[in-house]
Amino acid sequence: MAASFLHDLWEIDLEEIGEQVAPAVTEVLSSRIEKLHEIPEEKVEEWFKKQVEPHIEAIRDFFEELDLLRTRVLLEQAIVTAVTALEVYLQDITVSAVKLNKFIESRFHEEIERELGRRTLHETSDSREVLGLAASRSFTPGRPSDVRRHFRRMVGKDIILTQPKDARTLNRIVAYRNVIVHQGGVVDEKFRSMAQYTGRIGEPVQLTRRRVENAIRFIEGLVVTVDSEIRQTRPPKK
């Protein structure tokens, strides 16, 4: 999977790198080691340290850097995938909720009228799904204030991102995704401000496994809450 990510994102092929590096490494080390037969026994250790060990260290450094690159790509891809999955889910659950529940549809009457257009009508022949698609386009799933307001309207009460710290957390997660997708992972001033990031502008963004795991857990919590609340939503009693 790492090889696939490297190839897709930066056209880096691990197998191709190995094929190109191996002959050069073999030639260098073989030529050095063959000379051992010409060296007095008492000087072999000294010669080995001088002639062979630097090449071994260089190879080790190369693969350590490659491993860091692989790890960074995997962590970045995890953030991108998690945020994209959240946005798709929030829109899909809106489509389903509006499609299956007329009382939820009524809560988005103005939004549906505003968003309903020829593009939406041509996407599906299911009239209920058309309404759901229109409602799903009435908010920006990557904007915490929009998400909170949207689902408050859907279920009739605040259910997610009710605390300022939660809104800030989602803002930071989305900011990481955006800087990776739109800036190639290079820090800019906008990202620093949104994510409260302390790294330098112009350098690759630094991600830790712990930060990524925390982000994924946070997103999972949002999804579980939204799903549970929508399943329990019933028409208001008259």
Secondary structure per residue as TSV (DSSP state, phi and psi in degrees):
chain	resnum	aa	ss	phi	psi
A	1	M	-	360.0	-39.7
A	2	A	H	-60.5	-43.7
A	3	A	H	-61.3	-38.6
A	4	S	H	-65.7	-44.5
A	5	F	H	-60.7	-46.4
A	6	L	H	-59.9	-42.2
A	7	H	H	-68.7	-42.6
A	8	D	H	-70.3	-40.8
A	9	L	H	-81.3	-46.0
A	10	W	H	-125.8	10.6
A	11	E	-	56.8	38.1
A	12	I	-	-98.6	122.7
A	13	D	-	-111.7	110.2
A	14	L	H	-61.9	-39.7
A	15	E	H	-65.8	-40.4
A	16	E	H	-65.4	-39.5
A	17	I	H	-59.8	-45.7
A	18	G	H	-60.4	-42.3
A	19	E	H	-64.4	-35.3
A	20	Q	H	-78.9	-34.5
A	21	V	H	-77.9	-39.9
A	22	A	H	-54.4	-48.9
A	23	P	H	-60.3	-41.0
A	24	A	H	-65.9	-43.0
A	25	V	H	-62.3	-45.6
A	26	T	H	-61.5	-44.2
A	27	E	H	-63.0	-46.3
A	28	V	H	-63.0	-51.2
A	29	L	H	-68.6	-38.1
A	30	S	H	-63.8	-44.3
A	31	S	H	-64.3	-36.0
A	32	R	H	-69.1	-46.3
A	33	I	H	-69.1	-31.3
A	34	E	H	-61.3	-29.4
A	35	K	G	-72.9	-10.5
A	36	L	G	-57.6	-31.6
A	37	H	G	-67.6	-20.0
A	38	E	G	-96.5	-1.3
A	39	I	S	-107.1	137.1
A	40	P	-	-57.2	143.6
A	41	E	G	-56.1	-38.3
A	42	E	G	-70.1	-14.1
A	43	K	G	-106.8	2.3
A	44	V	H	-62.4	-46.4
A	45	E	H	-61.7	-44.5
A	46	E	H	-63.2	-42.9
A	47	W	H	-65.5	-41.1
A	48	F	H	-60.5	-45.6
A	49	K	H	-61.4	-35.7
A	50	K	H	-81.0	-40.7
A	51	Q	H	-98.0	-31.6
A	52	V	T	-105.6	-45.1
A	53	E	H	-57.1	-38.9
A	54	P	H	-58.8	-36.2
A	55	H	H	-70.1	-38.8
A	56	I	H	-63.5	-41.9
A	57	E	H	-63.4	-40.5
A	58	A	H	-62.8	-41.1
A	59	I	H	-65.2	-43.0
A	60	R	H	-61.1	-45.0
A	61	D	H	-61.3	-39.8
A	62	F	H	-60.1	-47.3
A	63	F	H	-73.5	-28.2
A	64	E	H	-66.2	-41.9
A	65	E	H	-65.8	-38.8
A	66	L	H	-65.0	-38.0
A	67	D	H	-67.7	-38.6
A	68	L	H	-62.7	-41.2
A	69	L	H	-62.3	-45.4
A	70	R	H	-60.4	-44.4
A	71	T	H	-63.6	-43.4
A	72	R	H	-61.8	-44.0
A	73	V	H	-62.3	-42.0
A	74	L	H	-64.6	-42.2
A	75	L	H	-66.5	-42.8
A	76	E	H	-62.6	-43.3
A	77	Q	H	-64.1	-35.2
A	78	A	H	-63.9	-42.8
A	79	I	H	-64.0	-46.2
A	80	V	H	-60.2	-46.3
A	81	T	H	-64.5	-42.3
A	82	A	H	-64.0	-45.9
A	83	V	H	-68.2	-41.6
A	84	T	H	-61.9	-42.5
A	85	A	H	-62.3	-39.9
A	86	L	H	-63.0	-46.4
A	87	E	H	-62.9	-42.3
A	88	V	H	-63.7	-42.8
A	89	Y	H	-62.0	-46.7
A	90	L	H	-60.6	-36.4
A	91	Q	H	-75.3	-41.4
A	92	D	H	-64.7	-40.2
A	93	I	H	-68.0	-30.4
A	94	T	H	-66.3	-45.0
A	95	V	H	-58.1	-47.6
A	96	S	H	-64.8	-43.5
A	97	A	H	-63.8	-44.7
A	98	V	H	-68.9	-39.4
A	99	K	H	-63.6	-38.6
A	100	L	H	-95.5	-15.1
A	101	N	-	-131.0	109.0
A	102	K	H	-66.3	-29.9
A	103	F	H	-70.7	-30.5
A	104	I	H	-72.2	-39.5
A	105	E	H	-55.5	-42.6
A	106	S	H	-62.9	-25.8
A	107	R	H	-73.5	-14.9
A	108	F	T	-115.7	27.0
A	109	H	H	-56.7	-49.3
A	110	E	H	-64.5	-44.2
A	111	E	H	-63.3	-40.6
A	112	I	H	-65.0	-43.4
A	113	E	H	-62.7	-37.9
A	114	R	H	-71.1	-40.2
A	115	E	H	-88.4	-20.4
A	116	L	-	-68.1	122.2
A	117	G	-	-150.9	-177.4
A	118	R	H	-62.3	-35.7
A	119	R	H	-61.3	-45.1
A	120	T	H	-66.2	-42.5
A	121	L	H	-62.1	-32.0
A	122	H	H	-83.1	-8.4
A	123	E	H	-80.2	-25.0
A	124	T	-	-154.9	151.8
A	125	S	S	-92.6	-3.1
A	126	D	-	-84.5	110.3
A	127	S	H	-62.7	-35.9
A	128	R	H	-68.0	-38.8
A	129	E	H	-67.6	-33.0
A	130	V	H	-58.0	-44.4
A	131	L	H	-62.5	-41.5
A	132	G	H	-63.9	-41.9
A	133	L	H	-62.5	-41.8
A	134	A	H	-62.4	-42.9
A	135	A	H	-66.0	-35.2
A	136	S	H	-68.4	-17.8
A	137	R	T	-96.6	7.5
A	138	S	S	-91.3	3.5
A	139	F	S	-146.0	163.7
A	140	T	-	-103.1	108.4
A	141	P	T	-66.0	-13.5
A	142	G	T	-95.9	7.1
A	143	R	-	-115.4	110.8
A	144	P	H	-52.6	-43.2
A	145	S	H	-63.5	-38.5
A	146	D	H	-65.1	-43.8
A	147	V	H	-63.6	-46.3
A	148	R	H	-60.9	-47.8
A	149	R	H	-64.0	-39.7
A	150	H	H	-61.7	-49.2
A	151	F	H	-78.9	-23.2
A	152	R	H	-64.0	-40.7
A	153	R	H	-69.2	-36.3
A	154	M	H	-66.0	-46.5
A	155	V	H	-104.3	-3.0
A	156	G	S	84.3	12.2
A	157	K	S	-163.2	162.6
A	158	D	-	-70.5	130.0
A	159	I	-	-126.9	-27.4
A	160	I	S	-138.5	157.2
A	161	L	S	56.8	35.2
A	162	T	-	-79.8	-20.8
A	163	Q	S	-99.7	138.8
A	164	P	H	-53.4	-36.5
A	165	K	H	-66.4	-32.4
A	166	D	H	-69.6	-41.5
A	167	A	H	-62.9	-40.2
A	168	R	H	-65.4	-39.1
A	169	T	H	-61.9	-47.5
A	170	L	H	-64.9	-37.6
A	171	N	H	-57.7	-44.7
A	172	R	H	-64.9	-43.5
A	173	I	H	-61.4	-45.5
A	174	V	H	-64.7	-37.2
A	175	A	H	-62.7	-40.4
A	176	Y	H	-61.5	-45.0
A	177	R	H	-60.4	-44.6
A	178	N	H	-65.7	-40.7
A	179	V	H	-68.6	-31.2
A	180	I	H	-71.2	-44.8
A	181	V	H	-76.0	-43.8
A	182	H	H	-96.9	-21.1
A	183	Q	H	-118.1	10.2
A	184	G	T	63.9	22.5
A	185	G	T	81.7	8.2
A	186	V	B	-93.8	128.0
A	187	V	-	-66.5	133.1
A	188	D	-	-127.3	176.7
A	189	E	H	-64.9	-38.6
A	190	K	H	-61.0	-44.6
A	191	F	H	-64.8	-44.0
A	192	R	H	-55.8	-42.1
A	193	S	H	-70.0	-47.4
A	194	M	H	-66.7	-39.6
A	195	A	H	-95.3	-1.5
A	196	Q	T	52.4	45.2
A	197	Y	-	-87.6	140.3
A	198	T	-	-103.7	-2.7
A	199	G	S	-72.7	173.2
A	200	R	-	-81.7	144.3
A	201	I	T	-67.4	140.6
A	202	G	T	90.1	-5.2
A	203	E	S	-107.6	158.5
A	204	P	B	-61.0	139.1
A	205	V	-	-66.1	140.8
A	206	Q	-	-99.8	126.4
A	207	L	-	-122.5	138.9
A	208	T	-	-108.7	156.5
A	209	R	H	-59.3	-38.1
A	210	R	H	-63.6	-42.3
A	211	R	H	-62.9	-42.3
A	212	V	H	-65.9	-43.9
A	213	E	H	-63.0	-40.3
A	214	N	H	-63.4	-40.2
A	215	A	H	-63.2	-43.7
A	216	I	H	-65.5	-40.5
A	217	R	H	-63.2	-39.6
A	218	F	H	-63.5	-45.0
A	219	I	H	-64.1	-42.1
A	220	E	H	-59.0	-39.5
A	221	G	H	-63.1	-41.2
A	222	L	H	-61.3	-46.3
A	223	V	H	-62.6	-45.3
A	224	V	H	-61.3	-43.2
A	225	T	H	-64.7	-48.1
A	226	V	H	-59.9	-47.3
A	227	D	H	-60.5	-44.9
A	228	S	H	-64.7	-44.6
A	229	E	H	-66.9	-40.1
A	230	I	H	-67.5	-39.2
A	231	R	H	-63.0	-30.2
A	232	Q	H	-91.2	-6.3
A	233	T	-	-71.1	130.4
A	234	R	-	-128.1	158.5
A	235	P	-	-58.2	139.5
A	236	P	-	-61.5	143.6
A	237	K	-	-70.7	138.5
A	238	K	-	-87.1	360.0
